[in-house]
Amino acid sequence: MEMFLLNIDPIAFSIGPLVVRWYALAYLTGFILGWKYCLGLVKKQGYKRPNADDIDNFLTWAVIGVILGGRLGYVLFYNFEYYVDNPHDILKIWNGGMSFHGGMLGVLFAMFLYTRKHKINIFKLSDIISAAAPIGLFFGRIANFINGELYGRQTNLPWGVVFPAGGDIPRHPSQLYESFLEGLVLFLILFFLIRYSKRQVGMVTGVFLFGYGIFRALIEFAREPDAQIGYIAGFISMGQVLSLPMIIGGIVIIVLAVKGKLDFETGRVK
């Protein structure tokens, strides 16, 4: 059986001592495209707030939330014992090790602070950010593939990939599965939804949380569990554990949005 051997240099290019990695370029591309998409969405939604200035201003908050939350989430959820013994490695994000769930919590916290400070309906902003989030997920998972990290379980399927760190066996390219479902498919769902749920604030946010949680939980069955954690209770992965609150939270928000229980102006539950 033919196997595809992953042999991609994680360094995109270097200029003298400056080294630019694909991982960094993926994050940068995701942020820029997501920002531009959000600007287009606020224009079409026609909200007084959030407006284009809010998107521009919140971008910095979001970047900080994603990076700090994503890294701290990985440290706390996935490899706490290692980083307790090697705290100097916490800052080495170029080696990989970012938790989506941690990054999401970081952005949610930044969003809470920003909307509270500027008296903006948090669901109006979260709907816009949620609609754009799959763009970053798409490129982020491609970066994971290039880095040869977060690979899948052993497979005999013809598209199995041999990852340098995964032993001399073909594995599911689970990063690409995630890029497709969490990135492209979820983006298309939200692309159409945000155009037809303008008065149902929170709907896009709820569908994003539910959709990501379901897709991630399903793909975890093809993804190799983290070696330092393995399976929890013998059958469930950490990714599935962290996705469960997203699924539940998404369902709750969708129900509230469908029933019109989220006030259009304030976002508070009626």
DRENDO-1510 file (C-alpha; in Angstrom, 1 decimal, always signed):
<recs>
REC; n; res; u; v; w
REC; 1; MET; +0.0; +0.0; +0.0 .
REC; 2; GLU; +1.3; +3.4; -0.9 .
REC; 3; MET; +1.7; +5.9; +1.9 .
REC; 4; PHE; +2.2; +9.7; +1.8 .
REC; 5; LEU; +5.2; +10.7; +3.9 .
REC; 6; LEU; +4.7; +14.2; +5.3 .
REC; 7; ASN; +7.9; +16.1; +4.7 .
REC; 8; ILE; +7.1; +19.8; +4.8 .
REC; 9; ASP; +9.5; +22.3; +6.3 .
REC; 10; PRO; +7.6; +24.2; +9.0 .
REC; 11; ILE; +9.7; +27.3; +8.1 .
REC; 12; ALA; +8.1; +29.2; +5.3 .
REC; 13; PHE; +11.1; +31.5; +4.7 .
REC; 14; SER; +13.9; +33.3; +6.5 .
REC; 15; ILE; +15.5; +36.7; +6.1 .
REC; 16; GLY; +18.8; +36.7; +8.0 .
REC; 17; PRO; +18.1; +35.9; +11.6 .
REC; 18; LEU; +14.3; +36.4; +11.0 .
REC; 19; VAL; +12.5; +33.1; +10.7 .
REC; 20; VAL; +8.9; +33.0; +9.5 .
REC; 21; ARG; +7.0; +29.8; +10.1 .
REC; 22; TRP; +3.9; +28.5; +8.3 .
REC; 23; TYR; +2.2; +28.3; +11.7 .
REC; 24; ALA; +2.6; +32.1; +12.2 .
REC; 25; LEU; +1.5; +32.8; +8.7 .
REC; 26; ALA; -1.6; +30.7; +9.1 .
REC; 27; TYR; -2.7; +32.6; +12.2 .
REC; 28; LEU; -1.9; +35.9; +10.5 .
REC; 29; THR; -3.9; +35.0; +7.4 .
REC; 30; GLY; -6.8; +33.9; +9.5 .
REC; 31; PHE; -6.9; +37.1; +11.5 .
REC; 32; ILE; -6.7; +39.4; +8.5 .
REC; 33; LEU; -9.3; +37.5; +6.4 .
REC; 34; GLY; -11.6; +37.2; +9.5 .
REC; 35; TRP; -11.2; +40.9; +10.2 .
REC; 36; LYS; -12.1; +41.9; +6.6 .
REC; 37; TYR; -15.1; +39.5; +6.6 .
REC; 38; CYS; -16.3; +41.0; +9.9 .
REC; 39; LEU; -16.1; +44.5; +8.5 .
REC; 40; GLY; -18.3; +43.4; +5.6 .
REC; 41; LEU; -20.8; +41.7; +7.9 .
REC; 42; VAL; -21.3; +44.8; +10.2 .
REC; 43; LYS; -21.9; +46.9; +7.1 .
REC; 44; LYS; -24.6; +44.5; +5.8 .
REC; 45; GLN; -26.2; +44.1; +9.3 .
REC; 46; GLY; -26.6; +47.8; +9.6 .
REC; 47; TYR; -26.2; +47.9; +13.4 .
REC; 48; LYS; -25.4; +51.2; +15.1 .
REC; 49; ARG; -23.2; +49.2; +17.4 .
REC; 50; PRO; -21.1; +47.2; +16.8 .
REC; 51; ASN; -19.9; +49.1; +13.8 .
REC; 52; ALA; -16.7; +49.1; +11.7 .
REC; 53; ASP; -14.8; +51.0; +14.3 .
REC; 54; ASP; -15.8; +48.4; +16.9 .
REC; 55; ILE; -14.5; +45.6; +14.7 .
REC; 56; ASP; -11.2; +47.5; +14.2 .
REC; 57; ASN; -10.8; +48.2; +17.9 .
REC; 58; PHE; -11.8; +44.7; +19.0 .
REC; 59; LEU; -9.3; +43.0; +16.7 .
REC; 60; THR; -6.5; +43.7; +19.1 .
REC; 61; TRP; -8.6; +42.4; +22.0 .
REC; 62; ALA; -9.4; +39.2; +20.0 .
REC; 63; VAL; -5.8; +38.6; +19.0 .
REC; 64; ILE; -4.7; +38.8; +22.7 .
REC; 65; GLY; -7.6; +36.6; +23.8 .
REC; 66; VAL; -6.8; +33.9; +21.2 .
REC; 67; ILE; -3.1; +33.8; +21.9 .
REC; 68; LEU; -3.2; +34.0; +25.7 .
REC; 69; GLY; -6.3; +31.9; +26.0 .
REC; 70; GLY; -5.1; +29.3; +23.4 .
REC; 71; ARG; -1.7; +28.9; +25.0 .
REC; 72; LEU; -2.9; +28.9; +28.6 .
REC; 73; GLY; -5.7; +26.5; +27.6 .
REC; 74; TYR; -3.1; +24.1; +26.2 .
REC; 75; VAL; -0.9; +24.4; +29.3 .
REC; 76; LEU; -3.8; +23.8; +31.7 .
REC; 77; PHE; -5.9; +21.3; +29.8 .
REC; 78; TYR; -3.4; +19.2; +27.9 .
REC; 79; ASN; +0.1; +19.3; +29.4 .
REC; 80; PHE; +0.0; +20.9; +32.8 .
REC; 81; GLU; +2.6; +18.7; +34.5 .
REC; 82; TYR; +5.2; +19.3; +31.7 .
REC; 83; TYR; +4.9; +23.0; +31.9 .
REC; 84; VAL; +5.1; +23.1; +35.7 .
REC; 85; ASP; +8.5; +21.5; +35.3 .
REC; 86; ASN; +9.4; +23.6; +32.2 .
REC; 87; PRO; +7.8; +27.0; +32.6 .
REC; 88; HIS; +10.3; +28.6; +30.2 .
REC; 89; ASP; +8.6; +26.6; +27.3 .
REC; 90; ILE; +5.2; +28.2; +27.9 .
REC; 91; LEU; +6.2; +31.1; +25.6 .
REC; 92; LYS; +7.4; +28.9; +22.8 .
REC; 93; ILE; +4.2; +28.9; +20.8 .
REC; 94; TRP; +6.1; +28.5; +17.5 .
REC; 95; ASN; +6.6; +24.9; +18.5 .
REC; 96; GLY; +2.8; +24.4; +18.5 .
REC; 97; GLY; +0.5; +23.8; +21.4 .
REC; 98; MET; -2.5; +25.9; +21.2 .
REC; 99; SER; -6.0; +24.9; +22.5 .
REC; 100; PHE; -9.0; +26.0; +20.5 .
REC; 101; HIS; -11.2; +25.8; +23.6 .
REC; 102; GLY; -8.8; +28.0; +25.6 .
REC; 103; GLY; -8.6; +30.5; +22.7 .
REC; 104; MET; -12.4; +30.6; +22.5 .
REC; 105; LEU; -12.6; +31.3; +26.3 .
REC; 106; GLY; -10.0; +34.0; +25.8 .
REC; 107; VAL; -12.0; +35.7; +23.1 .
REC; 108; LEU; -15.3; +35.3; +25.1 .
REC; 109; PHE; -13.7; +37.0; +28.0 .
REC; 110; ALA; -12.3; +39.8; +25.8 .
REC; 111; MET; -15.7; +40.2; +24.2 .
REC; 112; PHE; -17.4; +40.4; +27.6 .
REC; 113; LEU; -15.0; +43.2; +28.7 .
REC; 114; TYR; -15.3; +45.1; +25.4 .
REC; 115; THR; -19.1; +45.0; +25.1 .
REC; 116; ARG; -19.5; +45.8; +28.8 .
REC; 117; LYS; -17.2; +48.8; +28.5 .
REC; 118; HIS; -18.9; +50.2; +25.3 .
REC; 119; LYS; -22.5; +49.1; +26.2 .
REC; 120; ILE; -22.9; +46.8; +23.2 .
REC; 121; ASN; -25.2; +43.8; +22.8 .
REC; 122; ILE; -22.7; +41.0; +23.3 .
REC; 123; PHE; -24.7; +38.6; +21.0 .
REC; 124; LYS; -24.6; +41.1; +18.1 .
REC; 125; LEU; -20.8; +41.1; +18.3 .
REC; 126; SER; -20.5; +37.4; +19.0 .
REC; 127; ASP; -22.7; +36.5; +16.0 .
REC; 128; ILE; -20.3; +38.4; +13.7 .
REC; 129; ILE; -17.2; +37.0; +15.3 .
REC; 130; SER; -18.6; +33.5; +15.3 .
REC; 131; ALA; -19.4; +33.8; +11.6 .
REC; 132; ALA; -15.8; +34.6; +10.9 .
REC; 133; ALA; -14.2; +32.2; +13.3 .
REC; 134; PRO; -14.2; +29.2; +10.9 .
REC; 135; ILE; -11.8; +31.2; +8.6 .
REC; 136; GLY; -9.1; +31.1; +11.4 .
REC; 137; LEU; -9.9; +27.4; +12.1 .
REC; 138; PHE; -9.4; +26.5; +8.5 .
REC; 139; PHE; -5.9; +28.0; +8.3 .
REC; 140; GLY; -5.0; +26.9; +11.8 .
REC; 141; ARG; -5.7; +23.3; +11.1 .
REC; 142; ILE; -3.7; +23.5; +7.9 .
REC; 143; ALA; -0.8; +24.8; +10.1 .
REC; 144; ASN; -1.2; +21.8; +12.4 .
REC; 145; PHE; -0.9; +19.5; +9.4 .
REC; 146; ILE; +2.2; +21.2; +8.2 .
REC; 147; ASN; +3.7; +21.0; +11.7 .
REC; 148; GLY; +2.9; +17.3; +11.8 .
REC; 149; GLU; +1.1; +17.7; +15.1 .
REC; 150; LEU; -2.3; +16.6; +16.3 .
REC; 151; TYR; -2.3; +13.8; +13.8 .
REC; 152; GLY; -4.9; +11.0; +13.6 .
REC; 153; ARG; -5.0; +7.3; +14.6 .
REC; 154; GLN; -3.6; +4.5; +12.5 .
REC; 155; THR; -5.5; +3.8; +9.3 .
REC; 156; ASN; -5.4; +1.6; +6.2 .
REC; 157; LEU; -7.2; +4.1; +4.1 .
REC; 158; PRO; -5.4; +5.1; +0.9 .
REC; 159; TRP; -5.0; +8.7; +2.1 .
REC; 160; GLY; -3.2; +7.8; +5.2 .
REC; 161; VAL; -0.2; +10.0; +6.1 .
REC; 162; VAL; +3.1; +9.1; +7.8 .
REC; 163; PHE; +3.9; +11.9; +10.2 .
REC; 164; PRO; +7.5; +12.3; +11.3 .
REC; 165; ALA; +6.5; +12.2; +15.0 .
REC; 166; GLY; +3.9; +9.5; +14.6 .
REC; 167; GLY; +6.0; +6.5; +13.8 .
REC; 168; ASP; +6.4; +4.6; +10.6 .
REC; 169; ILE; +2.7; +4.0; +10.2 .
REC; 170; PRO; +0.0; +5.7; +8.1 .
REC; 171; ARG; -2.4; +7.8; +10.1 .
REC; 172; HIS; -5.6; +9.8; +9.5 .
REC; 173; PRO; -4.8; +13.4; +8.5 .
REC; 174; SER; -7.3; +14.5; +11.1 .
REC; 175; GLN; -6.1; +18.0; +10.9 .
REC; 176; LEU; -7.4; +18.2; +7.4 .
REC; 177; TYR; -10.7; +16.6; +8.4 .
REC; 178; GLU; -11.0; +19.4; +11.0 .
REC; 179; SER; -10.0; +22.1; +8.5 .
REC; 180; PHE; -12.8; +20.9; +6.2 .
REC; 181; LEU; -15.6; +20.4; +8.8 .
REC; 182; GLU; -14.7; +23.1; +11.4 .
REC; 183; GLY; -13.5; +25.4; +8.8 .
REC; 184; LEU; -15.1; +25.2; +5.4 .
REC; 185; VAL; -18.4; +23.4; +6.2 .
REC; 186; LEU; -19.1; +25.4; +9.3 .
REC; 187; PHE; -18.2; +28.7; +7.5 .
REC; 188; LEU; -20.7; +27.9; +4.7 .
REC; 189; ILE; -23.5; +27.1; +7.2 .
REC; 190; LEU; -22.9; +30.4; +9.1 .
REC; 191; PHE; -22.5; +32.3; +5.9 .
REC; 192; PHE; -26.1; +31.6; +4.9 .
REC; 193; LEU; -27.5; +31.7; +8.5 .
REC; 194; ILE; -26.2; +35.2; +9.3 .
REC; 195; ARG; -28.1; +36.5; +6.3 .
REC; 196; TYR; -31.4; +35.1; +7.3 .
REC; 197; SER; -31.4; +35.4; +11.1 .
REC; 198; LYS; -30.7; +39.2; +11.4 .
REC; 199; ARG; -33.4; +39.7; +14.0 .
REC; 200; GLN; -32.6; +36.5; +16.0 .
REC; 201; VAL; -29.5; +37.7; +17.8 .
REC; 202; GLY; -27.5; +34.9; +19.2 .
REC; 203; MET; -28.6; +32.3; +16.6 .
REC; 204; VAL; -25.3; +32.4; +14.8 .
REC; 205; THR; -23.4; +32.2; +18.0 .
REC; 206; GLY; -25.4; +29.2; +19.1 .
REC; 207; VAL; -25.0; +27.3; +15.8 .
REC; 208; PHE; -21.3; +28.0; +15.9 .
REC; 209; LEU; -20.9; +26.6; +19.4 .
REC; 210; PHE; -23.1; +23.6; +18.6 .
REC; 211; GLY; -21.6; +22.9; +15.1 .
REC; 212; TYR; -18.0; +23.2; +16.3 .
REC; 213; GLY; -18.6; +21.0; +19.3 .
REC; 214; ILE; -20.3; +18.3; +17.2 .
REC; 215; PHE; -17.7; +18.3; +14.4 .
REC; 216; ARG; -14.8; +18.3; +16.9 .
REC; 217; ALA; -16.3; +15.5; +19.0 .
REC; 218; LEU; -16.8; +13.3; +15.9 .
REC; 219; ILE; -13.3; +13.9; +14.5 .
REC; 220; GLU; -11.8; +13.0; +17.8 .
REC; 221; PHE; -12.7; +9.4; +17.0 .
REC; 222; ALA; -10.2; +9.6; +14.2 .
REC; 223; ARG; -7.6; +11.7; +16.1 .
REC; 224; GLU; -4.8; +10.2; +18.2 .
REC; 225; PRO; -5.4; +11.2; +21.8 .
REC; 226; ASP; -2.6; +13.3; +23.4 .
REC; 227; ALA; +0.0; +10.8; +24.7 .
REC; 228; GLN; +0.4; +12.6; +28.0 .
REC; 229; ILE; -3.4; +12.3; +28.7 .
REC; 230; GLY; -4.7; +9.3; +26.7 .
REC; 231; TYR; -8.4; +8.5; +27.2 .
REC; 232; ILE; -10.4; +9.8; +30.1 .
REC; 233; ALA; -12.5; +7.0; +31.7 .
REC; 234; GLY; -11.0; +4.7; +29.1 .
REC; 235; PHE; -13.0; +5.9; +26.1 .
REC; 236; ILE; -13.3; +9.7; +25.8 .
REC; 237; SER; -10.7; +12.2; +24.8 .
REC; 238; MET; -10.0; +15.6; +26.3 .
REC; 239; GLY; -11.2; +17.3; +23.1 .
REC; 240; GLN; -14.6; +15.6; +23.5 .
REC; 241; VAL; -14.8; +16.5; +27.2 .
REC; 242; LEU; -14.1; +20.2; +26.3 .
REC; 243; SER; -16.6; +20.2; +23.4 .
REC; 244; LEU; -19.5; +18.9; +25.5 .
REC; 245; PRO; -20.1; +22.3; +27.2 .
REC; 246; MET; -20.0; +24.0; +23.8 .
REC; 247; ILE; -22.7; +21.6; +22.5 .
REC; 248; ILE; -24.9; +22.2; +25.5 .
REC; 249; GLY; -24.3; +26.0; +25.5 .
REC; 250; GLY; -25.0; +26.1; +21.8 .
REC; 251; ILE; -28.4; +24.3; +22.1 .
REC; 252; VAL; -29.4; +26.7; +25.0 .
REC; 253; ILE; -28.6; +29.8; +23.0 .
REC; 254; ILE; -30.3; +28.5; +19.8 .
REC; 255; VAL; -33.5; +27.8; +21.8 .
REC; 256; LEU; -33.4; +31.2; +23.4 .
REC; 257; ALA; -32.9; +32.8; +19.9 .
REC; 258; VAL; -35.6; +30.9; +18.2 .
REC; 259; LYS; -38.1; +31.8; +21.0 .
REC; 260; GLY; -37.1; +35.4; +20.8 .
REC; 261; LYS; -35.9; +35.4; +24.4 .
REC; 262; LEU; -32.7; +37.4; +23.7 .
REC; 263; ASP; -33.5; +41.1; +23.6 .
REC; 264; PHE; -32.4; +42.7; +20.3 .
REC; 265; GLU; -31.0; +45.8; +21.9 .
REC; 266; THR; -29.4; +44.6; +25.1 .
REC; 267; GLY; -28.9; +40.8; +24.5 .
REC; 268; ARG; -30.3; +40.1; +27.9 .
REC; 269; VAL; -32.7; +37.1; +28.4 .
REC; 270; LYS; -36.3; +38.4; +28.5 .
</recs>
